[in-house]
């Protein structure tokens, strides 16, 4: 899928607190560069995001009053998308109106971060998730927009490598950042060593490194797990049991 320049980033996180911190950091970085920001957090991360913004020194109320910071509601957007057949069209029209209003003020680039697609995915609405992400993929091929989507993933969930993670990654140009436990790679490497033994470990790692469609930015262990899931399913199960233990 030709997605043009790397403007449609994917932020993968493990802990809920990381979503709010990432959104705040993304917003402050762009505000300091003179770009207005649209943030669409879920209710679960809204308060943490505002707290993190204030820790960065951002005067949230003043920024909102000046129209430099626009805050939406991901839960409300997801519910509207699922409520009736034209729900996603209505939500998309709202996004477009916000973008147009900021561009009318003379801003050439707008930064956007949101969680609506992830809420749709977690609700089992893969159709709406794909539709919304594809719309954003087309939008970010145009100049003047930088977009980051946050996606919660337990990288030690064996089911995630069966297609969900690949599907999410395929709809983004790159992985912007991951917030996963620092022990993740070490735990998976130890599990691989235990299950495969030193003799076969190097060969498996070499094959995984040469045949992995996951984008850079994800931990190396995620690439190895993806490869083993598709090529050594019996080993995959044993590695996960050892890693989770």
Order of alpha helices (4+ residues) and beta strands (2+ residues): beta-alpha-beta-alpha-alpha-beta-alpha-alpha-beta-alpha-alpha-beta-alpha-beta-alpha-alpha-alpha
